Amino acid sequence: MKPEQMEMLLRDCTLCPRECHADRLHGKKGYCGMGSTVVAARAALHMWEEPCISGSRGSGAVFFTGCGLKCCFCQNRDIAIGDSGLEISTERLADIFLELEQEGAANLNLVTGAHDVPQILTALEIAQQKGFDLPVVYNSSGYEKVETLRLLNGYVDVYLPDLKYMESELAGAFSHAQDYPERAKAAICEMVRQTGPCEFGEDGYIRKGTIVRHLILPGHTRNSIKVLEYLHETYGNEIYISIMNQFTPIYHQENYPELNRRVTAREYEKVLDAAVELGIENGFFQEGETAKESFIPAFDYEGVQTHSKTEDRVKIKKGENKKE
């Protein structure tokens, strides 16, 4: 991406559906909590994605600080609200991509980077000029603008979005985004248009396609079944659906007490039964006790810091925003 194009996008930011129009280029922060500099909290091999993404090699996951959605139950709250991370240049981000490839990552996994799309594209171009050649996975909340996704066309091989809600009331209550269902449906449509049906290599890793995730929320299986109905009726076997029961009640919810517990076995079975009845064939489900805090990665800046002379240009962000 040309510098002038990146500057234009950040000067009056409408990259996500919030369309906050923040001048991030000149020190203002968007709804996402971020300015113009990329902030990342972790860049390491990640073993906890779907089998076709992590496999035995691990996915090269880069966790970006900041988020345009900020769900009240967010499992990655520390980075979503901008409390943890290191400021890095686009050149350093490109080096991180290359380092993950050298470590043997099966793919590059960009986790919640919607607000940093211009910088990500610039970093990808720099890395590709240096020989970077991993499949790129765009790991998303699903709350995306189609116009921003179109910038990623040709750069992203695999889309990994959530479809959290089909009920706008839940989206408004839990994520302050009553328009989430419409936005996410349009976003997934664009993702599938770009990737087409899922394609896998002989090694079992996905090479191209869209996998839609859905996290079941305790007490809201009706919403989950609506999600499955929509996805199957709209895309059939063109996509894969990942049904997750790993909801972990990390923060006490005063207004939504149902979120203060985990999903029960019966709730998960009810949603899986619905998937079978719908005829969903391409999908993933979770076994065992996945709803543990240990499944949440440590945002300890692993892989983000550099040991070169440029390290003094990296600014530690942890705790900086806690008084806001």
C-alpha positions in Angstrom: 0.0 0.0 0.0 1.3 3.4 -0.9 2.1 5.7 2.0 -0.3 8.4 0.8 -3.1 5.9 0.7 -2.4 4.6 4.2 -2.2 8.1 5.5 -5.6 9.0 3.9 -7.3 6.0 5.5 -5.9 6.8 8.9 -6.5 10.6 8.8 -10.3 10.1 8.8 -10.8 6.6 10.0 -13.8 4.6 8.8 -12.0 1.2 8.5 -14.6 -0.5 10.8 -18.4 -0.2 11.0 -18.1 2.3 13.9 -16.9 4.9 11.4 -15.6 7.1 14.2 -13.8 9.5 11.7 -10.9 9.8 14.2 -7.7 11.5 12.8 -5.5 8.6 13.9 -2.6 10.0 11.9 -2.3 13.0 14.1 -2.6 11.5 17.6 -6.3 10.9 17.9 -7.5 7.4 18.9 -10.4 5.6 17.2 -13.2 3.6 18.8 -10.7 0.8 18.7 -8.5 2.7 21.1 -5.6 2.8 18.7 -3.7 5.6 16.9 -1.6 5.3 13.7 1.1 3.0 15.1 0.6 -0.8 15.2 0.5 -2.2 18.7 0.9 -6.0 19.2 0.8 -8.1 22.3 2.1 -11.5 21.0 3.5 -13.1 17.9 4.1 -16.8 18.3 3.2 -20.3 17.2 -0.4 -20.9 18.3 -1.6 -24.5 18.8 -5.3 -23.8 19.7 -6.9 -23.0 16.4 -8.9 -25.5 14.3 -6.9 -28.6 13.3 -6.5 -27.5 9.7 -5.0 -24.1 10.8 -2.8 -25.1 13.8 -2.1 -28.8 13.1 1.1 -30.0 14.6 3.2 -27.1 13.3 1.3 -24.3 14.9 -0.2 -21.2 13.4 1.9 -18.0 13.3 -0.5 -15.8 15.3 0.0 -12.1 15.6 -2.3 -10.6 18.3 -3.1 -7.0 17.5 -4.0 -4.7 20.4 -7.3 -2.8 20.0 -10.7 -3.8 18.8 -13.7 -2.1 17.1 -16.2 -4.4 18.8 -15.2 -4.8 22.5 -17.7 -7.4 23.7 -18.5 -7.3 27.4 -17.4 -11.0 27.7 -14.2 -10.7 25.6 -11.8 -13.4 26.4 -8.9 -11.2 25.3 -10.0 -8.1 27.2 -6.5 -6.8 28.0 -5.6 -6.3 24.4 -9.1 -5.5 23.2 -9.3 -2.4 25.3 -5.7 -1.4 24.6 -4.0 -2.0 27.9 -1.3 -4.4 26.7 1.0 -4.3 23.8 4.1 -2.8 22.2 4.2 -0.2 19.6 6.0 -1.4 16.5 6.8 0.0 13.0 5.5 -1.6 9.9 9.0 -2.7 9.1 9.2 -4.5 12.4 5.8 -6.1 11.7 7.1 -7.3 8.3 10.1 -8.9 10.1 7.7 -10.6 12.6 5.9 -12.2 9.6 9.2 -13.5 8.3 10.4 -14.7 11.7 7.2 -16.7 12.2 7.8 -18.3 8.8 11.3 -19.2 9.8 10.0 -20.8 13.0 8.0 -23.2 10.9 4.5 -21.7 11.2 2.0 -23.4 8.9 0.4 -20.0 8.1 0.3 -16.3 9.2 -2.6 -15.7 11.5 -3.6 -12.0 11.8 -5.8 -11.8 15.0 -8.2 -8.9 15.2 -6.3 -6.5 12.9 -9.2 -4.7 11.2 -8.1 -1.3 12.5 -4.6 -1.9 11.3 -5.4 -3.1 7.7 -3.4 -0.3 6.0 -0.3 -1.1 8.1 -0.7 -4.8 7.7 -0.9 -4.5 3.9 2.3 -2.4 3.9 4.0 -5.0 6.1 2.9 -7.9 3.9 4.3 -6.2 0.8 7.6 -5.6 2.5 7.8 -9.2 3.8 6.8 -10.6 0.4 9.6 -8.7 -1.3 11.9 -10.5 1.1 10.5 -13.9 0.2 7.6 -14.4 2.6 5.3 -17.1 1.2 3.0 -18.4 3.9 -0.8 -18.6 3.5 -2.4 -15.6 5.3 -5.3 -16.1 7.7 -7.4 -13.1 8.6 -8.9 -13.9 12.1 -11.8 -11.6 12.7 -14.7 -10.7 15.0 -16.9 -10.6 11.9 -17.7 -6.9 12.6 -16.1 -5.6 9.4 -16.7 -3.2 6.6 -17.0 -4.7 3.1 -14.9 -1.8 1.7 -12.0 -2.6 4.1 -12.2 -6.3 3.3 -11.9 -5.5 -0.4 -8.5 -3.9 0.4 -7.4 -7.4 1.5 -8.4 -9.1 -1.7 -5.4 -11.0 -3.1 -3.5 -10.8 0.2 -5.7 -13.0 2.4 -6.0 -16.7 1.6 -8.2 -17.9 4.5 -10.8 -15.9 6.4 -11.6 -16.9 9.9 -14.5 -14.7 11.1 -16.9 -15.1 14.0 -20.6 -14.9 13.5 -21.5 -14.1 17.1 -25.1 -13.0 16.8 -28.2 -13.3 14.7 -30.2 -11.5 17.3 -29.6 -7.8 17.1 -30.8 -7.3 20.7 -28.0 -9.5 22.0 -25.5 -7.7 19.8 -26.6 -4.4 21.2 -26.6 -5.6 24.8 -23.2 -7.5 24.7 -21.3 -5.6 22.1 -23.0 -2.2 21.7 -23.4 -3.1 18.1 -27.0 -3.6 17.2 -26.1 -3.7 13.5 -23.7 -6.6 14.0 -25.9 -9.3 12.3 -26.2 -7.2 9.1 -22.6 -6.1 9.1 -21.2 -9.6 9.8 -23.5 -11.3 7.1 -22.3 -8.8 4.5 -18.7 -9.3 5.6 -18.8 -13.1 5.4 -20.4 -12.8 2.0 -17.5 -10.7 0.8 -15.0 -13.1 2.4 -16.5 -16.1 0.6 -16.6 -14.2 -2.6 -12.9 -13.6 -2.4 -11.8 -17.1 -1.3 -14.4 -19.4 -2.9 -14.9 -23.0 -1.4 -12.4 -24.3 1.1 -9.3 -26.0 -0.3 -6.8 -28.2 1.6 -3.3 -29.4 1.0 -2.2 -33.0 1.2 -0.9 -32.2 4.7 -4.4 -31.4 5.9 -3.8 -27.6 6.2 -6.3 -25.3 4.7 -4.9 -23.3 1.8 -7.9 -21.2 0.8 -11.4 -20.6 2.0 -13.6 -19.3 4.8 -14.2 -20.9 8.2 -16.9 -19.3 10.3 -16.7 -19.6 14.0 -19.5 -19.4 16.5 -19.0 -19.2 20.2 -22.1 -20.4 22.1 -23.1 -18.1 24.9 -24.6 -19.5 28.1 -28.3 -19.2 28.1 -28.5 -18.2 24.4 -28.7 -21.5 22.4 -31.6 -20.0 20.4 -29.2 -17.4 19.0 -26.7 -20.1 18.2 -29.2 -22.3 16.3 -30.2 -19.2 14.2 -26.6 -18.7 13.3 -26.2 -22.3 12.1 -29.4 -22.1 10.2 -28.4 -18.9 8.4 -24.9 -20.2 7.5 -26.0 -23.5 6.2 -28.9 -22.2 4.2 -26.7 -19.5 2.7 -23.5 -21.3 2.0 -24.1 -25.0 2.4 -20.8 -26.9 2.1 -18.9 -24.0 0.6 -17.7 -23.0 4.0 -16.7 -24.8 7.2 -18.4 -24.0 10.5 -16.6 -24.1 13.8 -19.0 -24.5 16.8 -17.2 -23.6 20.1 -18.1 -24.2 23.7 -15.0 -22.6 25.2 -16.8 -19.5 26.7 -15.0 -18.6 29.9 -16.6 -16.2 32.4 -13.5 -14.2 33.3 -15.1 -10.9 34.3 -18.2 -10.7 36.6 -21.2 -9.4 34.8 -23.6 -7.3 36.9 -26.1 -6.7 34.1 -26.0 -10.1 32.4 -25.8 -12.8 35.1 -26.2 -15.6 32.6 -22.7 -14.8 31.4 -21.2 -15.6 34.8 -21.1 -19.3 34.1 -19.8 -21.7 31.4 -21.9 -23.3 28.7 -23.4 -26.6 30.0 -22.9 -29.9 28.3 -26.7 -30.0 27.6 -26.5 -26.6 25.9 -23.6 -27.7 23.7 -25.3 -30.9 22.8 -28.5 -29.0 21.9 -26.6 -26.9 19.4 -24.7 -29.8 18.0 -27.9 -31.8 17.6 -29.3 -28.8 15.6 -26.2 -28.9 13.4 -26.8 -32.5 12.6 -30.5 -32.0 11.9 -29.7 -29.2 9.6 -27.4 -31.5 7.6 -24.1 -29.6 8.3 -21.3 -31.7 7.1 -18.3 -29.4 7.0 -17.5 -28.3 10.5 -15.6 -28.6 13.7 -16.7 -29.1 17.3 -14.7 -29.1 20.6 -14.2 -32.0 22.9 -13.2 -32.1 26.5 -13.1 -29.1 28.9 -12.1 -26.3 26.6 -13.6 -23.5 28.7 -10.4 -22.9 30.7 -8.4 -19.8 31.2 -5.4 -21.8 30.2 -6.6 -21.6 26.6 -6.2 -17.9 26.6 -2.7 -17.0 25.5 -0.3 -15.0 27.6 0.0 -11.5 26.2 3.6 -11.2 27.3 5.0 -9.7 24.1 6.6 -12.9 23.0 7.9 -12.5 19.4 7.0 -8.8 19.3 10.1 -7.4 20.9 13.3 -7.0 18.8 16.8 -7.4 20.1 18.3 -5.1 17.6 19.3 -1.5 18.0 15.8 -0.4 16.9 14.5 -1.8 20.2 14.6 1.6 21.8 12.0 2.8 19.3 9.5 0.3 20.7 7.3 1.7 23.4 5.7 -0.5 26.1 2.0 0.2 26.3 1.0 -2.0 29.2 -1.0 -0.1 31.8 -0.8 3.2 29.9 -4.5 3.5 29.4 -5.8 2.3 32.7 -6.6 5.7 34.0 -8.9 6.5 31.1 
